[in-house]
Amino acid sequence: MTTIRQISLGVDDDRRAAAFWQEALGYVRRAPRYDGDDWIVLEPPPGTPGAAIALDVSGSPAEEFPRVHLDLDAGGRDLDEEVERLVALGARHVDWPYYPDSPPRGALPYVVLADTEGNRFCVEGRRRGQR
């Protein structure tokens, strides 16, 4: 069965994006695979599951309503606290017109953010006091 090994994000500044995503996810930079390998690829720490993220310098702008985006799980942290942490790292809130008026029963709330390069991503999780 095929699996996702790596996700490539188009960015304007690969070093700025790498700093953000390393702190956001706790990922580490992959060592160069060969002489001249200057791609910045971030991976989960050894023994931690997850797909790598490659940062591809791109001349195209980030999409306002992307067809593909990352969905992050806030884990055990309160959703609003995790969003605040990501914003402090350089993410920004996105005025997202597609939030549901009332989430379906049992669905977790989510917040749409943009990384330092404008790439949209979602953070899903529980809010303090939510079951």
Protein Blocks (a to p, Z undefined) as FASTA:
>chain_A
ZZdfbdcdddfblmlmmmmmmmmnopacdddfbehiabdcddddehiacddddddddfbd
cdfbafbdcdddekjacfklmmmmmmmnopacdddfkbcfbacehiacddddddfkopac
ddddddehiZZ
